[in-house]
Amino acid sequence: MILATLCYVKKDGHTLMIHRNKRPNDIHEGKWNGLGGKFEKGESPEECVIREVWEESGLTLRTPRLHGTLTFANFKGNHWYVFVFTAHEFEGKLLQDVPEGSLEWVPDEKILDLPLWDSDQVFLPWIEQGRFFSAKFNYDGERFINHAVAFY
């Protein structure tokens, strides 16, 4: 079981995305993702997302907003539980060299055109709808099978 966070940092109609194109054998190689990562012992979801975004981008989040939770069952042999956030308030200078890939401010209307995981195509619109969600995405390795969602 893996606990993680995922954050979409927003600014002026753009979202900060990372193109995972640098690290060999990266689980997300070639995909575009929001920022985030795995929990450290004792962290809350908010502490984890703030730390992960800072490590990956150099930006310090203020008041990240939780939008929901995602369960990725049997994704590449693991079960992931992910807390999904957005952040509109932050400070700092964007890093130019990131070990995992390239950071880019992508226009919001172009995000779904990027090479994303199949599940991202499903849940990213939920964030824009402003509804809190809990979803389960069933995978067989990397192959997306189906999903179920509850909105609150």
DSSP file (Angstrom, degrees, kcal/mol; ACC not computed):
  #  RESIDUE AA STRUCTURE BP1 BP2  ACC     N-H-->O    O-->H-N    N-H-->O    O-->H-N    TCO  KAPPA ALPHA  PHI   PSI    X-CA   Y-CA   Z-CA
    1    1 A M              0   0    0      0, 0.0     2,-0.5     0, 0.0    79,-0.2   0.000 360.0 360.0 360.0 131.1    0.0    0.0    0.0
    2    2 A I  E     -a   80   0A   0     77,-2.7    79,-2.8    36,-0.0     2,-0.4  -0.977 360.0-156.4-122.7 126.0    1.4    3.4   -1.0
    3    3 A L  E     +a   81   0A   0     -2,-0.5    36,-2.1    77,-0.2     2,-0.3  -0.855  28.4 155.3 -99.2 135.0    0.1    6.7    0.3
    4    4 A A  E     -aB  82  38A   0     77,-2.5    79,-2.3    -2,-0.4     2,-0.3  -0.943  32.8-131.6-151.2 168.8    0.7    9.8   -1.9
    5    5 A T  E     -aB  83  37A   0     32,-2.3    32,-0.5    -2,-0.3     2,-0.3  -0.880  10.7-163.5-122.6 159.5   -0.4   13.3   -2.8
    6    6 A L  E     -aB  84  36A   0     77,-2.2    79,-3.2    -2,-0.3     2,-0.4  -0.985  10.8-171.3-143.0 130.4   -1.0   14.9   -6.1
    7    7 A C  E     -aB  85  35A   0     28,-3.7    28,-2.4    -2,-0.3     2,-0.7  -0.981  18.4-157.3-132.8 137.5   -1.3   18.7   -6.6
    8    8 A Y  E     -a   86   0A   0     77,-1.9    79,-1.7    -2,-0.4     2,-0.4  -0.926  18.8-154.3-110.0 104.6   -2.2   20.9   -9.5
    9    9 A V  E     -aC  87  16A   0     -2,-0.7     7,-2.8     7,-0.6     2,-0.3  -0.689  15.6-157.0 -82.9 127.2   -0.7   24.3   -9.0
   10   10 A K  E     + C   0  15A   0     77,-3.1     2,-0.3    -2,-0.4     5,-0.2  -0.842  21.8 161.3-115.3 141.6   -2.7   27.0  -10.8
   11   11 A K  E >   - C   0  14A   0      3,-2.6     3,-1.5    -2,-0.3    78,-0.0  -0.853  67.7 -22.4-159.7 121.6   -1.8   30.4  -12.0
   12   12 A D  T 3  S-     0   0    0      1,-0.3     3,-0.1    -2,-0.3    -2,-0.0   0.852 126.8 -43.4  50.3  47.8   -3.5   32.7  -14.6
   13   13 A G  T 3  S+     0   0    0      1,-0.3    95,-2.8    94,-0.1    96,-0.3   0.641 121.1 103.5  76.5  13.6   -5.4   30.0  -16.5
   14   14 A H  E <   -CD  11 107A   0     -3,-1.5    -3,-2.6    93,-0.3     2,-0.4  -0.888  57.3-147.5-125.7 156.8   -2.4   27.7  -16.5
   15   15 A T  E     -CD  10 106A   0     91,-2.6    91,-2.8    -2,-0.3     2,-0.6  -0.989  22.3-121.9-125.4 134.6   -1.4   24.6  -14.4
   16   16 A L  E     +CD   9 105A   0     -7,-2.8    -7,-0.6    -2,-0.4     2,-0.3  -0.651  41.2 175.4 -76.8 120.1    2.1   23.6  -13.5
   17   17 A M  E     - D   0 104A   0     87,-2.7    87,-2.5    -2,-0.6     2,-0.5  -0.876  24.8-137.8-124.3 155.8    2.8   20.1  -14.9
   18   18 A I  E     -ED  33 103A   0     15,-2.9    15,-2.3    -2,-0.3     2,-0.8  -0.970   7.9-147.2-116.6 127.7    5.8   17.9  -15.0
   19   19 A H  E     -ED  32 102A   0     83,-3.0    83,-1.9    -2,-0.5     2,-1.7  -0.842  19.2-140.3 -90.6 111.2    6.8   16.0  -18.1
   20   20 A R        +     0   0    0     11,-2.9    10,-3.6    -2,-0.8    11,-0.3  -0.538  58.9 125.0 -78.4  88.1    8.4   12.9  -16.7
   21   21 A N        +     0   0    0     -2,-1.7    80,-0.2    79,-0.3    -1,-0.2   0.189  54.4  58.8-133.5  15.7   11.2   12.6  -19.2
   22   22 A K  S    S+     0   0    0     78,-1.6    79,-0.2     1,-0.1    78,-0.1   0.769  78.9  76.7-118.7 -37.2   14.5   12.4  -17.3
   23   23 A R  S >  S-     0   0    0     77,-0.8     3,-1.2     1,-0.1    -1,-0.1  -0.669  76.2-123.7 -89.4 125.6   14.8    9.5  -14.9
   24   24 A P  T 3  S+     0   0    0      0, 0.0    -1,-0.1     0, 0.0    -2,-0.0  -0.349  93.8  12.4 -63.0 144.3   15.4    6.0  -16.3
   25   25 A N  T 3  S+     0   0    0      1,-0.2     2,-0.2     2,-0.1    -2,-0.0   0.752  85.9 169.6  60.3  27.5   12.8    3.4  -15.3
   26   26 A D    X   -     0   0    0     -3,-1.2     3,-1.8     1,-0.1    -1,-0.2  -0.520  39.8-135.5 -69.3 133.4   10.4    6.0  -14.1
   27   27 A I  T 3  S+     0   0    0      1,-0.3    -1,-0.1    -2,-0.2    -2,-0.1   0.774 108.7  41.0 -59.4 -26.1    7.0    4.6  -13.4
   28   28 A H  T >  S+     0   0    0      3,-0.1     3,-2.5     2,-0.0    -8,-0.3   0.125  83.2 161.4-107.9  18.8    5.6    7.7  -15.1
   29   29 A E  T <  S+     0   0    0     -3,-1.8    -8,-0.2     1,-0.3     3,-0.1  -0.128  70.9   6.0 -50.9 127.6    8.1    7.8  -18.0
   30   30 A G  T 3  S+     0   0    0    -10,-3.6    -1,-0.3     1,-0.3     2,-0.2   0.259 106.3 113.4  85.5 -11.4    6.8   10.0  -20.9
   31   31 A K    <   -     0   0    0     -3,-2.5   -11,-2.9   -11,-0.3     2,-0.4  -0.513  64.2-128.1 -91.6 160.0    3.6   11.1  -19.1
   32   32 A W  E     +E   19   0A   0     83,-2.1    85,-0.4   -13,-0.2     2,-0.3  -0.908  37.0 172.0-102.8 135.8    2.6   14.5  -17.9
   33   33 A N  E     -E   18   0A   0    -15,-2.3   -15,-2.9    -2,-0.4     2,-0.1  -0.915  35.1-110.9-137.7 161.4    1.6   14.7  -14.2
   34   34 A G        -     0   0    0     -2,-0.3     2,-0.2   -17,-0.2   -26,-0.2  -0.224  54.9 -86.7 -72.7-178.1    0.8   17.2  -11.5
   35   35 A L  E    S+B    7   0A   0    -28,-2.4   -28,-3.7   -19,-0.3     2,-0.3  -0.609  74.1  86.5 -94.8 155.6    3.3   17.4   -8.7
   36   36 A G  E     -B    6   0A   0     16,-0.3     2,-0.3   -30,-0.2   -30,-0.2  -0.930  35.9-173.8 150.3-170.9    3.4   15.3   -5.6
   37   37 A G  E     -B    5   0A   0    -32,-0.5   -32,-2.3    -2,-0.3     2,-0.1  -0.986  38.4 -25.2 170.9-165.0    4.7   12.1   -4.2
   38   38 A K  E     -B    4   0A   0     -2,-0.3   -34,-0.3   -34,-0.2     2,-0.1  -0.360  58.0-108.4 -79.7 147.9    4.8    9.6   -1.3
   39   39 A F        -     0   0    0    -36,-2.1     2,-0.3    -2,-0.1   -36,-0.1  -0.365  23.4-139.8 -66.2 147.2    4.2   10.3    2.3
   40   40 A E    >   -     0   0    0      4,-0.1     3,-2.1     1,-0.1     8,-0.1  -0.767  47.7 -71.2 -98.6 157.9    7.0   10.3    4.8
   41   41 A K  T 3  S+     0   0    0     -2,-0.3    -1,-0.1     1,-0.3     0, 0.0  -0.195 118.2   7.9 -53.1 131.7    6.3    8.8    8.3
   42   42 A G  T 3  S+     0   0    0      1,-0.2    -1,-0.3    -3,-0.0     2,-0.2   0.390  93.3 137.9  81.6  -2.6    4.0   10.9   10.4
   43   43 A E    <   -     0   0    0     -3,-2.1    -1,-0.2     4,-0.1    -4,-0.1  -0.477  47.4-137.0 -77.7 145.6    3.0   13.4    7.7
   44   44 A S     >  -     0   0    0     -2,-0.2     4,-2.5     1,-0.1     5,-0.2  -0.523  33.7-103.9 -83.0 165.0   -0.5   14.7    7.2
   45   45 A P  H  > S+     0   0    0      0, 0.0     4,-2.5     0, 0.0     5,-0.2   0.899 123.9  50.5 -57.1 -39.3   -1.7   14.9    3.6
   46   46 A E  H  > S+     0   0    0      2,-0.2     4,-2.2     1,-0.2     5,-0.2   0.916 110.4  47.9 -66.9 -42.6   -1.2   18.7    3.7
   47   47 A E  H  > S+     0   0    0      1,-0.2     4,-2.3     2,-0.2     5,-0.2   0.911 113.0  49.8 -62.6 -41.6    2.3   18.4    5.0
   48   48 A C  H  X S+     0   0    0     -4,-2.5     4,-3.1     2,-0.2     5,-0.2   0.938 111.3  46.6 -63.4 -47.9    3.1   15.8    2.4
   49   49 A V  H  X S+     0   0    0     -4,-2.5     4,-2.4     1,-0.2     5,-0.2   0.892 112.9  49.6 -66.4 -37.9    1.8   17.9   -0.5
   50   50 A I  H  X S+     0   0    0     -4,-2.2     4,-2.0    -5,-0.2    11,-0.3   0.936 115.3  43.8 -64.4 -45.3    3.5   21.1    0.6
   51   51 A R  H  X S+     0   0    0     -4,-2.3     4,-2.8    -5,-0.2    -2,-0.2   0.939 114.8  48.3 -64.3 -47.7    6.9   19.2    1.0
   52   52 A E  H  X S+     0   0    0     -4,-3.1     4,-2.4     1,-0.2   -16,-0.3   0.910 111.8  48.1 -62.9 -43.7    6.6   17.4   -2.3
   53   53 A V  H  X>S+     0   0    0     -4,-2.4     4,-2.1    -5,-0.2     6,-0.7   0.915 113.1  49.2 -64.2 -41.1    5.6   20.4   -4.3
   54   54 A W  H  X5S+     0   0    0     -4,-2.0     4,-2.1    -5,-0.2    -2,-0.2   0.936 112.6  47.4 -62.5 -45.4    8.5   22.4   -2.8
   55   55 A E  H  <5S+     0   0    0     -4,-2.8    -2,-0.2     1,-0.2    -1,-0.2   0.883 119.4  39.3 -62.9 -38.3   11.0   19.5   -3.5
   56   56 A E  H  <5S+     0   0    0     -4,-2.4    -1,-0.2    -5,-0.2    -2,-0.2   0.725 135.6  13.0 -85.8 -21.8    9.8   19.1   -7.1
   57   57 A S  H  <5S-     0   0    0     -4,-2.1    38,-3.0    -5,-0.2    -3,-0.2   0.628  88.1-118.9-129.9 -20.2    9.3   22.8   -8.0
   58   58 A G  S  <<S+     0   0    0     -4,-2.1    35,-0.5    -5,-0.6     2,-0.4   0.434  73.6 126.3  86.5  -0.9   10.9   25.2   -5.5
   59   59 A L        -     0   0    0     -6,-0.7     2,-0.6    33,-0.2    -1,-0.3  -0.745  53.5-144.8 -95.4 139.2    7.4   26.6   -4.7
   60   60 A T  E     -I   91   0B   0     31,-3.2    31,-1.8    -2,-0.4     2,-0.2  -0.910  20.5-139.8-102.9 117.8    6.0   26.9   -1.2
   61   61 A L  E     -I   90   0B   0     -2,-0.6     2,-0.4   -11,-0.3    29,-0.3  -0.475  11.0-159.9 -77.5 144.8    2.2   26.3   -1.2
   62   62 A R  E    S-I   89   0B   0     27,-2.8    27,-0.6    -2,-0.2    26,-0.3  -0.995  73.5  -9.4-119.0 132.4   -0.1   28.3    1.0
   63   63 A T  S    S-     0   0    0     -2,-0.4    25,-0.3     1,-0.1    -1,-0.2   0.907  74.6-160.5  49.4  60.0   -3.5   26.8    1.7
   64   64 A P        -     0   0    0      0, 0.0     2,-0.5     0, 0.0    23,-0.2  -0.425  14.8-131.7 -62.9 146.1   -3.6   23.8   -0.7
   65   65 A R  E     -F   86   0A   0     21,-3.2    21,-1.8    -2,-0.1     2,-0.4  -0.899   8.3-137.4-109.0 124.3   -7.2   22.7   -1.3
   66   66 A L  E     +F   85   0A   0     -2,-0.5    19,-0.2    19,-0.2     3,-0.1  -0.653  23.8 174.5 -79.6 128.5   -8.2   19.0   -1.0
   67   67 A H  E     -     0   0A   0     17,-3.4    66,-1.8    -2,-0.4     2,-0.3   0.623  54.2 -62.6-107.8 -20.8  -10.5   17.9   -3.8
   68   68 A G  E     -Fg  84 133A   0     16,-1.1    16,-2.8    64,-0.2    -1,-0.4  -0.983  48.9 -80.9 163.2-173.5  -10.8   14.2   -3.1
   69   69 A T  E     -Fg  83 134A   0     64,-2.1    66,-2.4    -2,-0.3     2,-0.4  -0.938  26.3-158.9-126.1 148.2   -9.1   10.8   -2.9
   70   70 A L  E     -Fg  82 135A   0     12,-2.8    12,-3.3    -2,-0.4     2,-0.5  -0.986   2.3-159.9-126.4 135.8   -8.1    8.3   -5.5
   71   71 A T  E     -Fg  81 136A   0     64,-2.4    66,-3.6    -2,-0.4     2,-0.7  -0.976   3.0-165.3-112.6 126.2   -7.4    4.6   -5.1
   72   72 A F  E >   -Fg  80 137A   0      8,-2.7     8,-2.2    -2,-0.5     3,-0.8  -0.893  14.0-157.4-111.4  99.3   -5.4    3.0   -7.9
   73   73 A A  E 3  S- g   0 138A   0     64,-2.2    66,-2.4    -2,-0.7     6,-0.2  -0.649  70.3  -8.1 -84.5 127.4   -5.9   -0.7   -7.4
   74   74 A N  E >  S+     0   0A   0     -2,-0.4    67,-1.5     1,-0.2     2,-0.9   0.821  79.8 168.9  59.3  36.3   -3.2   -3.0   -8.8
   75   75 A F  E X  S-Fg  78 141A   0      3,-2.1     3,-1.7    -3,-0.8    -1,-0.2  -0.721  81.1 -24.1 -80.3 109.5   -1.4   -0.2  -10.6
   76   76 A K  T 3  S-     0   0    0     65,-2.2    -1,-0.3    -2,-0.9    66,-0.1   0.852 129.3 -50.8  52.1  37.9    1.9   -1.8  -11.7
   77   77 A G  T <  S+     0   0    0     -3,-0.6     2,-0.3     1,-0.3    -1,-0.3   0.450 121.4  95.5  85.9   1.2    1.4   -4.3   -8.9
   78   78 A N  E <   - F   0  75A   0     -3,-1.7    -3,-2.1    63,-0.1     2,-0.6  -0.840  68.4-130.3-121.9 160.6    0.8   -1.8   -6.1
   79   79 A H  E     -     0   0A   0     -2,-0.3   -77,-2.7    -5,-0.2     2,-0.4  -0.952  28.8-164.3-110.9 114.5   -2.2   -0.2   -4.5
   80   80 A W  E     -aF   2  72A   0     -8,-2.2    -8,-2.7    -2,-0.6     2,-0.5  -0.794  13.1-165.5-103.1 140.3   -2.0    3.6   -4.3
   81   81 A Y  E     -aF   3  71A   0    -79,-2.8   -77,-2.5    -2,-0.4     2,-0.4  -0.981  19.7-172.4-123.8 115.0   -4.1    5.9   -2.2
   82   82 A V  E     -aF   4  70A   0    -12,-3.3   -12,-2.8    -2,-0.5     2,-0.5  -0.922  21.3-149.6-122.9 130.8   -3.7    9.5   -3.4
   83   83 A F  E     -aF   5  69A   0    -79,-2.3   -77,-2.2    -2,-0.4     2,-0.5  -0.870  23.1-146.9 -94.7 124.2   -5.0   12.7   -1.9
   84   84 A V  E     +aF   6  68A   0    -16,-2.8   -17,-3.4    -2,-0.5   -16,-1.1  -0.827  23.3 171.7-103.9 126.6   -5.7   15.2   -4.7
   85   85 A F  E     -aF   7  66A   0    -79,-3.2   -77,-1.9    -2,-0.5     2,-0.3  -0.826  22.1-154.8-124.5 160.3   -5.1   19.0   -4.2
   86   86 A T  E     -aF   8  65A   0    -21,-1.8   -21,-3.2    -2,-0.3     2,-0.4  -0.920  11.5-161.7-123.0 160.8   -5.0   22.2   -6.1
   87   87 A A  E     +a    9   0A   0    -79,-1.7   -77,-3.1    -2,-0.3   -24,-0.1  -0.969  21.7 167.8-144.5 128.2   -3.1   25.3   -5.0
   88   88 A H  S    S+     0   0    0     -2,-0.4     2,-0.5   -25,-0.3    -1,-0.1   0.526  70.4  64.4-109.7 -15.0   -3.6   28.9   -6.2
   89   89 A E  E     +I   62   0B   0    -27,-0.6   -27,-2.8   -26,-0.2     2,-0.3  -0.953  63.9 130.2-118.0 125.5   -1.5   30.6   -3.6
   90   90 A F  E     -I   61   0B   0     -2,-0.5     2,-0.3   -29,-0.3   -29,-0.2  -0.972  32.4-150.7-160.9 167.4    2.3   30.0   -3.4
   91   91 A E  E     +I   60   0B   0    -31,-1.8   -31,-3.2    -2,-0.3     2,-0.2  -0.949  44.3  67.0-142.8 164.2    5.6   31.7   -3.3
   92   92 A G  S    S-     0   0    0     -2,-0.3     2,-0.5   -33,-0.2   -33,-0.2  -0.535  76.6 -67.3 116.5 176.8    9.1   31.0   -4.4
   93   93 A K        -     0   0    0    -35,-0.5     2,-0.1    -2,-0.2    -2,-0.1  -0.915  49.8-112.3-110.6 131.1   11.1   30.7   -7.6
   94   94 A L        -     0   0    0     -2,-0.5   -36,-0.2     1,-0.1   -37,-0.1  -0.378  34.5-115.5 -63.8 130.8   10.4   27.8  -10.0
   95   95 A L        -     0   0    0    -38,-3.0     8,-0.2     1,-0.1     3,-0.1  -0.362  17.4-157.7 -64.5 144.7   13.3   25.4  -10.2
   96   96 A Q  S    S+     0   0    0      1,-0.2     2,-0.5     6,-0.1     7,-0.1   0.715  80.7  47.7 -94.8 -26.1   15.0   25.2  -13.6
   97   97 A D        +     0   0    0      5,-0.1    -1,-0.2   -40,-0.0     5,-0.1  -0.948  65.2 174.1-123.7 112.6   16.5   21.7  -13.2
   98   98 A V        -     0   0    0      3,-0.6     3,-0.5    -2,-0.5   -42,-0.1  -0.967  28.9-141.0-119.4 129.5   14.3   18.9  -11.8
   99   99 A P  S    S+     0   0    0      0, 0.0    -1,-0.1     0, 0.0     3,-0.1   0.821  98.9  48.9 -60.7 -32.9   15.6   15.3  -11.6
  100  100 A E  S    S-     0   0    0    -78,-0.1   -78,-1.6     1,-0.1   -77,-0.8   0.780 121.7 -66.7 -80.8 -26.4   12.3   13.7  -12.7
  101  101 A G        -     0   0    0     -3,-0.5    -3,-0.6   -81,-0.2     2,-0.5  -0.960  67.0 -37.8 171.6-157.0   11.5   15.9  -15.7
  102  102 A S  E     -D   19   0A   0    -83,-1.9   -83,-3.0    -2,-0.3     2,-0.3  -0.882  43.8-141.1-108.2 130.7   10.7   19.3  -17.2
  103  103 A L  E     +D   18   0A   0     -2,-0.5     2,-0.3   -85,-0.2   -85,-0.2  -0.695  27.0 171.3 -87.6 140.3    8.3   21.7  -15.5
  104  104 A E  E     -D   17   0A   0    -87,-2.5   -87,-2.7    -2,-0.3     2,-0.8  -0.982  37.3-128.0-151.6 138.5    5.9   23.7  -17.6
  105  105 A W  E     -D   16   0A   0     -2,-0.3   -89,-0.2   -89,-0.2   -95,-0.1  -0.787  37.0-164.2 -81.9 110.4    3.0   26.0  -17.1
  106  106 A V  E     -D   15   0A   0    -91,-2.8   -91,-2.6    -2,-0.8     5,-0.1  -0.829  25.2-108.8-101.9 131.3    0.4   24.4  -19.4
  107  107 A P  E >>  -D   14   0A   0      0, 0.0     3,-2.3     0, 0.0     4,-0.6  -0.363  30.4-124.2 -55.9 135.2   -2.8   26.3  -20.5
  108  108 A D  G >4 S+     0   0    0    -95,-2.8     3,-1.0     1,-0.3     4,-0.4   0.841 108.9  57.6 -52.9 -38.5   -5.7   24.7  -18.7
  109  109 A E  G 34 S+     0   0    0    -96,-0.3    -1,-0.3     1,-0.2   -95,-0.1   0.611 106.9  49.6 -71.9  -9.8   -7.6   24.0  -21.9
  110  110 A K  G X4 S+     0   0    0     -3,-2.3     3,-1.3     1,-0.1     4,-0.4   0.486  82.7  91.1-105.0  -4.5   -4.6   22.0  -23.3
  111  111 A I  G X< S+     0   0    0     -3,-1.0     3,-1.8    -4,-0.6    -2,-0.1   0.912  83.8  53.3 -60.6 -44.6   -4.0   19.7  -20.3
  112  112 A L  G 3  S+     0   0    0     -4,-0.4    -1,-0.3     1,-0.3     4,-0.2   0.612 101.5  62.7 -69.8  -9.2   -6.3   16.9  -21.5
  113  113 A D  G <  S+     0   0    0     -3,-1.3    -1,-0.3     2,-0.1    -2,-0.2   0.566  87.2  93.7 -86.7 -10.5   -4.4   16.9  -24.9
  114  114 A L  S <  S-     0   0    0     -3,-1.8     2,-1.3    -4,-0.4   -83,-0.1  -0.351  97.3 -90.6 -77.1 160.2   -1.2   15.9  -23.1
  115  115 A P        +     0   0    0      0, 0.0   -83,-2.1     0, 0.0     2,-0.2  -0.624  68.2 160.0 -71.4  98.5    0.0   12.2  -22.8
  116  116 A L        -     0   0    0     -2,-1.3     2,-0.1   -85,-0.2   -83,-0.1  -0.680  48.5 -86.7-113.0 165.9   -1.7   11.5  -19.4
  117  117 A W    >>  -     0   0    0    -85,-0.4     4,-1.2    -2,-0.2     3,-0.7  -0.478  43.8-114.0 -65.7 149.3   -2.6    8.3  -17.6
  118  118 A D  H 3> S+     0   0    0      1,-0.3     4,-0.8     2,-0.2     3,-0.3   0.875 117.0  55.9 -54.4 -39.9   -6.1    7.1  -18.7
  119  119 A S  H >> S+     0   0    0      1,-0.2     4,-2.4     2,-0.2     3,-0.7   0.846  98.9  60.5 -64.5 -33.7   -7.4    7.8  -15.2
  120  120 A D  H <> S+     0   0    0     -3,-0.7     4,-2.3     1,-0.3    -1,-0.2   0.887  98.3  58.0 -61.5 -37.8   -6.3   11.4  -15.3
  121  121 A Q  H 3< S+     0   0    0     -4,-1.2    -1,-0.3    -3,-0.3    -2,-0.2   0.820 111.4  44.1 -59.2 -30.3   -8.5   12.0  -18.3
  122  122 A V  H << S+     0   0    0     -4,-0.8     4,-0.4    -3,-0.7    -2,-0.2   0.934 120.2  34.3 -81.3 -49.9  -11.4   10.9  -16.0
  123  123 A F  H >X S+     0   0    0     -4,-2.4     4,-1.1     1,-0.2     3,-0.8   0.750  98.5  75.5 -87.4 -22.8  -10.7   12.7  -12.8
  124  124 A L  H >X S+     0   0    0     -4,-2.3     4,-1.2    -5,-0.3     3,-0.6   0.899  94.7  53.4 -58.2 -40.4   -9.2   16.0  -13.9
  125  125 A P  H 3> S+     0   0    0      0, 0.0     4,-1.4     0, 0.0    -1,-0.3   0.821 100.2  63.0 -62.8 -27.5  -12.6   17.4  -15.0
  126  126 A W  H <>>S+     0   0    0     -3,-0.8     5,-1.0    -4,-0.4     4,-0.7   0.868  97.9  56.0 -63.3 -35.2  -14.0   16.6  -11.5
  127  127 A I  H X<5S+     0   0    0     -4,-1.1     3,-1.1    -3,-0.6    -1,-0.2   0.929 106.6  49.2 -61.6 -44.7  -11.6   19.1  -10.0
  128  128 A E  H 3<5S+     0   0    0     -4,-1.2    -1,-0.2     1,-0.3    -2,-0.2   0.787 104.0  60.8 -66.1 -27.3  -12.9   21.8  -12.2
  129  129 A Q  H 3<5S-     0   0    0     -4,-1.4    -1,-0.3     2,-0.1    -2,-0.2   0.677 103.4-133.0 -74.0 -17.0  -16.5   20.9  -11.2
  130  130 A G  T <<5 +     0   0    0     -3,-1.1     2,-0.4    -4,-0.7    -3,-0.1   0.665  58.2 135.7  76.4  15.9  -15.7   21.7   -7.6
  131  131 A R      < -     0   0    0     -5,-1.0     2,-0.3    21,-0.0    -1,-0.3  -0.807  57.9-120.8 -99.6 138.9  -17.2   18.5   -6.2
  132  132 A F        -     0   0    0     -2,-0.4    20,-2.8    -3,-0.1     2,-0.3  -0.587  40.9-170.9 -74.9 137.1  -15.4   16.5   -3.5
  133  133 A F  E     -gH  68 151A   0    -66,-1.8   -64,-2.1    -2,-0.3     2,-0.4  -0.917  30.7-164.3-134.1 155.6  -14.8   12.9   -4.8
  134  134 A S  E     +gH  69 150A   0     16,-2.1    16,-2.2    -2,-0.3     2,-0.3  -0.962  29.6 174.2-133.5 118.2  -13.6    9.5   -3.8
  135  135 A A  E     -gH  70 149A   0    -66,-2.4   -64,-2.4    -2,-0.4     2,-0.5  -0.924  24.7-152.8-131.3 150.7  -12.8    7.3   -6.7
  136  136 A K  E     -gH  71 148A   0     12,-2.7    12,-1.9    -2,-0.3     2,-0.5  -0.991   9.5-165.6-122.4 126.6  -11.3    3.9   -7.3
  137  137 A F  E     -gH  72 147A   0    -66,-3.6   -64,-2.2    -2,-0.5     2,-0.5  -0.958  11.3-149.0-112.5 120.9   -9.5    3.1  -10.6
  138  138 A N  E     +gH  73 146A   0      8,-2.8     7,-3.1    -2,-0.5     8,-1.0  -0.781  20.7 179.2 -93.9 130.0   -8.9   -0.6  -11.3
  139  139 A Y  E     - H   0 144A   0    -66,-2.4     2,-0.4    -2,-0.5     5,-0.2  -0.863  31.1-150.1-124.3 157.7   -5.7   -1.4  -13.3
  140  140 A D  E >  S- H   0 143A   0      3,-2.4     3,-1.8    -2,-0.3     2,-0.8  -0.855  80.8 -56.5-122.0  91.5   -4.1   -4.5  -14.5
  141  141 A G  E 3  S-g   75   0A   0    -67,-1.5   -65,-2.2    -2,-0.4   -63,-0.1  -0.657 123.0 -18.9  72.0-112.4   -0.5   -3.4  -14.4
  142  142 A E  T 3  S+     0   0    0     -2,-0.8     2,-0.6   -67,-0.2    -1,-0.3   0.468 115.8 104.1-100.4  -6.3   -0.5   -0.3  -16.6
  143  143 A R  E <   -H  140   0A   0     -3,-1.8    -3,-2.4   -25,-0.0     2,-0.3  -0.685  68.4-136.9 -87.2 118.2   -3.8   -1.2  -18.3
  144  144 A F  E     +H  139   0A   0     -2,-0.6    -5,-0.2    -5,-0.2     3,-0.1  -0.547  26.1 174.6 -71.1 129.8   -6.8    0.8  -17.1
  145  145 A I  E     -     0   0A   0     -7,-3.1     2,-0.3     1,-0.4    -6,-0.2   0.853  51.4 -49.9-102.8 -59.5   -9.9   -1.4  -16.6
  146  146 A N  E     -H  138   0A   0     -8,-1.0    -8,-2.8     2,-0.0    -1,-0.4  -0.953  45.6-138.4-165.3 178.9  -12.6    0.6  -15.0
  147  147 A H  E     -H  137   0A   0     -2,-0.3     2,-0.3   -10,-0.2   -10,-0.2  -0.976   2.3-157.6-148.6 162.9  -13.5    3.1  -12.2
  148  148 A A  E     -H  136   0A   0    -12,-1.9   -12,-2.7    -2,-0.3     2,-0.3  -0.981  17.2-171.3-137.6 148.0  -16.2    3.9   -9.7
  149  149 A V  E     -H  135   0A   0     -2,-0.3     2,-0.4   -14,-0.2   -14,-0.2  -0.994  15.9-160.5-144.0 147.7  -16.7    7.3   -8.0
  150  150 A A  E     -H  134   0A   0    -16,-2.2   -16,-2.1    -2,-0.3     2,-0.4  -0.994  15.5-154.0-122.6 135.0  -18.8    8.9   -5.2
  151  151 A F  E      H  133   0A   0     -2,-0.4   -18,-0.2   -18,-0.2   -83,-0.0  -0.855 360.0 360.0-108.3 145.9  -19.3   12.6   -5.1
  152  152 A Y              0   0    0    -20,-2.8   -19,-0.1    -2,-0.4    -1,-0.1   0.338 360.0 360.0-126.9 360.0  -20.0   14.5   -1.9
